[in-house]
Amino acid sequence: MSRTLHSPDTAKALAYAPRWDRPWLASMCIMAVVAIWVALSSHSHTALHHDMAEQFVWAHVWQLGYPKHPPLPTWLFLLAQTILPPKPATLYGLSALCIGLTGVFTYLAARELMGARMALCVACLWGLQQPFGWRAWIYNHNTVLVMTVAMTVYFAARAARRNQQWAWAGAGIAAGLAMSTKLQAAVPLVGVLWALWRSGSLERLSARQGAAMAVVLSALVSAAPLLWMATGHTNALAYATHQLGSGEAEGESMRMGQFIVSELRMLAPALLVLMIWVARSYGQADAPSVGGSGSEGSTAQSSSRAWVEGLLLLPIAFVLAMGVLGGAKLHAQWGVQTFQFMAIALVAWFGHVFAKASLRWLLMTAALFQLLSLLVAASPAGQRLHAPGAVQGYPSRELADRVAADWQKFAPGCALRYVDAPFFEGGQIAAYGPGFPAVLQEGPKQDSPWINDADMAAKGSVVMRHLAQQLPPDVIHTPDMAVRPPRSVKGVNPIVWGVRLPKEPCQPGGVR
């Protein structure tokens, strides 16, 4: 007997209009809503988020790892550059694709675990979580992590329910891709194994063999990047542990309080809609139990608890342990993956509400909240609320234009190939300026090993620092080579620059 969150009899009892049971239609709606959110944000932003600027610094060469993280997110950007220009629109498009696919795989996983009707409810609540709506535009390692983890959950749930070996293989490959994205992936992947074990899905020999195959495939897919990091080619391992002890000065209660408040704000639209649905359900006639009846209902409830434990409670426990035992400062972005399956948990916990509510009414309520959220986000107040990382107000295009003009003034006819700069400002130049120049991160080559010193000296460069006295003596600098961000832009310092002339003649024109 398949141990899922619903039984066939219960699924039939939960009547719904057949026209809603169209996986392709629901998937297209999810992708469209995410695309609208990303388009709105990209239209209003004046600069790239810090994490997105990093991608423009790194995405010049294929490597098995990059500073801070494994390589998959940067590989995807490099792959996109084979058909699209290395411009901000390309990176925003990647973010929309990854977050959209996250929603699609979450919805498909819910169909395997709960059935078609409940899966639509999951999709509605998932889309109201701010990391997948208001902040869906941010492309970083969390963006790719939630996508690959959702893929893993879908294939694992399908394999467990249908006993399909190809689905076990898909789960293993997706898990390997997750480990090639961010080391934090180990937490939700352990949660998937926990759910499979606790739900009884591994009782069959064929299921255990499939799970073993998935583990082996995961190890094979992620072996090269993990070995690259373990042998000291990047500082990813150090970055993964540097947060330990970082919040001890604030105290445990403050760290926990700030994290809880930030995550409640991220989940607020979904929780508010859930409260409305719960309030409206009172007084309505009871619907058939989501878990069925008798031993079958008990099995479904046990499976429900197992998947909620693995997908939600175990990641929460890990984050809290990082704060309590590890003394780490709990950052808001840690909740992106920690709560990515919150919608599945809410539908599992409040199944009786969704079972007796009108599906049409549920969908209309979610759509109304999406529309209201879009209107708020499009307002000046909303832009400030959902646009962290100096993306509102920092004059990136002005900076790129002025740097390009100064370069052409002192090196006329030469294409700007190199920028020696802090990663944020260097990434803005690479993104908004002509030619996609390579960025050496503020002098040392530790984070930019692909820079060729001889070629950089021969072709010249623009050198950028936060203070004029930090510029090297061999660059041409005038007092007007400076940009001071508006006071409203937080976390970014003034920047100055100078031109280091090419040592060899350059070909006229030529923007690569």
N, C-alpha and C positions, 0 to 999 in steps of 0.2 A: 504493500500500500504506500503510495507516495505521500510523504510527510510535508505538505505545504500549508500555507496559512488559510486555505479554504478547502472545502470539499466540493466535488461535482454537484451533489444535491443542493448544497448551500448556494453555489453559484447560480443554479437554475432558479432557486427561490428568490434571489435578489434580482428582481425583474428590472430591466432597463431598456430603453429604446434601442433596437438593433443598429440603428444608423450611427450610434456613438461608438460601436465596437469596430473601429477601423484604425488599426495600429499605425498605418502610414499617415492617416489624417492627423491623429494626435501628435505624431512625430514631427510632421510639417509645421503644426501650430507651435510646438515647443521651439523649433528652430527659428520660426518667424518672430516670435516674441523676443527671444534673445537677440536676434539681429537688430530689431528695432531699438532695444536698449543700448546696444553697442554703437549703432549709428548715431543716436542722440548724443551720446557722450563724446564720440570722436568729433562730431561737428562743433561742439562747444569748447573743447579743450584747446589750450594755447601751447601746451607742452606735453611731453611724454612722462608717464609715471616713472619713478626711479627704476623699478624692475624692468620696465620696457626699454629704458635707456640702456640698461646692461645688455640686453639682447643685441642692440645695434653696435655695442662695443665688441661683443664676442663673436657674432655671426659673420666672420670673415673666412673661417677655415674649419674643416671637419676635424674634430678631435673626439677622443673617447671620454672626455670630461672637460669642464670649464670651471673657472673659479666659483667656489661655493656649492655647486650642485652637479649632479650627473648630466649627461648631454642631451637627452631627448628633446626638451623644449627648444634648445638652440638648433638642433638638427631639423626640427619642423620648420623653423624660420629659414634655415639654409635651403631646405627643400622647396619652400614657397618661392624663394628667389630664382628658382630655375624657370618659373613661368611669370612671375610678377616682380616689379621693381622693389628694391629694399627701401620702402617708404613706410611712414606710419600707418597708412591705410591697409597695407598688407598685414601688419602685426595686429591691427584691430580686427581684421577679417579672420585671422587665426584664432583670436580670442573668442569671437562669435562662434566659430566652428567647434572649438573644443568645449565651450560651455553648453552650446546647443546639443552636442553629442552626449555630454554628461546627462542632460535632461532626458534625452531619448533612451539611453541605456538604463537610467533609473526607472523610467516608465516601463520599459520592457522587462526589467527585473521584477518590478511590482506585479506585472501580469503573470509572471511565473509563480510568484509567491502568494498572490491575493486574488487573482482573477481580473477580468477586464474592467469591471465597474469600479472596483477599489483602486485600480491602477490609475484611472482618470482622476480620482480624488488625490492620489499621491502627486500626480503631475501638476494639479492646480496648486497644492500647497508648496511643492518644490519651487515652482516659478515665482512664488512670493517671498522666498528667502533672498535677502538683499545681495549676497555674493553672486547669485545667479540672475540678478536683475539689475539693480542700481549699480553694482560693481562688476558686472560681467565683462566690462571693457578691459579690465586689467589682465594683461598677458604676462604671466610669470610661471614659476614651477608649480604653484598651487593649481593653476588653470589646467595644466596637463595632468597633474596628479589626480584630481577629482574625476577627470575623464577616464583615465586608465583604470582607476579603482572601480568606477561604475561599470566599465566593460567587464572587469573581473567578476563582479557580483552577478551581473546578468548571465555570463556563461556558466558560472558555478551553480547558480540557481536552476538554470535550464538543464545542466548536466545531472544535477541531483534529482530533479523531478522526472526527467525523461530517459535517464540512463544512456545518454549519447556520448560516445567517446570523443567525437569531434568537438563537442562542447567543452569537455574536460581539457582538450588541447587548447581551445580558445581561451579558457580561463588561465592556463599556464602561460601562454604567450602574453596575455594582457597583464598578468602579474609581473612578468619579467620587464615589460615596458614601464610599469609603475615604478619598479625598483631602479630603472634607468632614468627616472625623472627626479626623484627626491627620496632620500633615505628614510624619511618619515613614512613612506609607503609600507614599511614593514609592519606598522601598527594596524592599519585596516586589513592587510592581508592575513595577519594572525587572526583578526576578527572574523574573516570569512571562514578560515579553518575551524575556529571555535563554533561558529553557527552550524557548519556542516556536521560537526561531531555531536553537538548538543541536540540537534534536531533529529538525530538518528539517520541522517542521509548516508552515512558511511557504514551502515550495518551490512550492506550487500558487498560481496567480494568484488564485483565489477566496479562498484563505486569507489572502493578503496584503491583498486588498480588505477582507475581514472584519476583520482586525486593524487596518487603517487606520480603518475605521468605528468600531471600539471605542475607539481613541485619541481620535477626534473627539468621540464621545459622552461619554467621560470628561471631556474638557476642558469641554464644555458644562455637564455636571452640576455640576462643581466651580468653575466660573468665578466665580459671584457670591460665594461665601464667600472664595475666594482673593483676589479683587479687594478685598473688604471689609477683609481683613487687610493687604493691600499698601498700602492708602490710609490706614493708621494708625488704624483704628477700634478695634483691639484690640492687645494686646501679644504676640500669638501668635508672631510672627516672632522677637521678642526672646527669648521663652521657649524657642523651639526651639533657639536657639544659646547660651543662657546657661550651659549645662553645659561649654562649651569652656573648658579650662584649670582647671576646678573641682577636679580631682584631682591637680594637679601636685605638691602638697606631700606626697602619699602615695607617689609613686614608681610607675613602670610595673608592676613585679613585684607590688607589693601590690594595685594596682587590678585587675590581671588575676587574681591569686590569689583575691581576694574574690569576683569575678564568677564564676569557674569553680566555686568551692565552692558558691555560692548556686544556680547553675544545676544542678549535679549533685544538689543536695538536691531541687530541684523535679522533676527527671527520675528520681529514685531509684526510685520504685515501678515505673515502666515499664522501667527498665534491669534491675531485679532480676528481674522476670517474664521479660524477654528472656533473661537468663542461665539461668534455670531451663529455658526452652524449648530453648536451645542445648545445655545439658548433657544433657537428656533425648533429644535427637536423635541423639547419638552411638551407634553400634551398630545403628541402625535402617536398613532398606533404603533405598537411594537412590530419590528420586522423580524424575520428569521435570524437566528444567531449566526454571526459570521463564522464562528467556529464549528457549526453543525451541532449534533447532539450525540450523547453517549460517548463511547470510546473514540469515535472519529473526531468529535468535537474536542475531546481532551488532547488528542494527538495534534490537531491543528493549533490549539493554544500553546502547547509545548513548543511546537515549531516556531510560532510567532515570538515567544519569549527568547528562543535561541538566536534568531536573526536580529532582534532588537538588541540583545546583549552584545553580539559580535559587531554589528554595524554602528551602534551608537554608544552603548554603555562602556564597552572596552576602550574605545578612543577617548571618551571623557575621562575615564579612570587614568589613562596614561598622561593626559595633559595635566590633570590635577596632581598626579604624582610628581611631574616635572616641577610644579610650583611648590609643593609641600616638601618633598624629599630632595629635589634637586635645586631648590632655591632659585628657579628660573623666573624671569619676568614673563608673564603670560601675555603674549601679543594677540591682538584681535584677529590677525590673519590666521592664527592657528586654528580658529574655529571653522574656517572654510571647509577643511576636510573632516574635522571632528564632528560637525553637524550636517554633513552633506546628505545623510540618510534620515534626517529628522522627520521628513514627511512620511516615510515608511513607518517610522515608529508611532507618529501621531495617528495615522490611519489604523494601525494595529491596535493601539490603545483605545481609540474612540470608534471602533468598527460599528457599534450599534447605532451611532449617530449617522454615519454615512449610509448604513444599510436602509434606514427608513426615510432618509431625506430624498427629495426630488433631485435627480442628477442634473436636470436642466437648470434648476435653481442654483445648485452648487456651482456649475460652470459659469452661470451669469454673474454670480457674486464674485468669483475669482477674476473674471474678465473686467468687472467694474473696478475692483481694487487695482488691477494692472493699469487701467486707464487713468485712474486718479493718481497713482504713483508716477506715471509718465508725465502728467501735467505738473505735478509738484517738482519733479526732476528737471523739467524744462524751464522752470521759473528761476530767477536769480538766487533765491534762497536755497532752492534744491540743488543748484549747481555747486554751491559751497558745501552743502551737506554730504554729497556723495562723490566728491572729487579730491581725494587725498593725494599727497605726493607732488605738490606744487604744479599740478596740471592746469589750474585755473589762475591765470594772471602772469605766469612766468613768460617772458617775451622770447620764446625759442626761435620763432621765425625771424624776428628782428636780429637776434644774436647771430644766427646762421648767415643772414644777408650781410651784416656788417663784417663778419669775419671773412666771408668770400670776397667782399669788395676790397678789404685791406690786403688780402693775399694777391689779388689781381693788380693792386696798385704797386706793390713792391716786387711781385714776380709775374709781370704781365705775360699772358699767353700760356702760363703753366697751370696744369690741373693740380688742385690740392689733393694730395694722396695720403697725407699723414697729419694727425692731430695728436699732440702730447698734452693731455688734459685730465682733470678729474672725470670719473666715469659719467656723472650726470650731465655735465656740460658737453663733454666729448660725445656722448650719445645723442644729444640734441643736434649737434653739428652734423653727425653722421646721418641722422634721420631727416633733417630739414634742409641741409645744404646740398649742393651739387656734388655728384661723383662718389658718394658713399665712402669717404676716407676712412682708413684704418685708424684706430685709437690706441695710443700707448697710455696706459693709466698712470698719469702723473709721474713719469720718469722711469721707475724700475720696471723690469720686464717680467716680474714674477706672475702678474696676472695677464700679461700679453706676450706669451712666448712666441707667437707667430710673427711678431714684428722683426723685420730684418734691419739691423742697425745701419749697415752699409747703404742699403737702398734708401732708407729714411734720410740719411745724411746727404745722399746724392740728389734726392728729389725735393728736399726741404720740408718744412712743416710749420704748422701754427702751434705755438706753445701757450697754454692757458694755465693761470694760477689764480688764487684768491687774493693775493696781494702783489703789487707791482715789484716790491723788493724780492719776491720769490722767483721772478723770471730770471733765466740764465743770462749772462752778459752778452752772449753772441746773437741775441734777437733784436729786431727793430721794434721799438715800442714807443708810442706817443700817448699823451694823457687821455686822448679821446678813445683809445682802445680799451673800453671798459663798459660794463653793463651792471647797473644796480637794480635788482628786482624791486617791484613795488612793495611797500610795507605790508600789504595784505598777504603776500606770499611768504609762508612760513617754511623754515627748514632749508632755505637755500641762501648762500652767501653771494656777495658781489663777485664778479669775475673780470679779470683783465687778461690781455693776450698780447703776444708779439709774434713777429714773423721771422723764422729762421730760413734764410735764402737757400735755394738749391745750390749744390756745389758743381753740378753738371748742367749743361744746356738741356732744356726740355723741349719736347715737341709742342708746337703751337696748338692751342685749343685743346681738344681731347678730354672729354669727360668720360670716364669708364663706366 
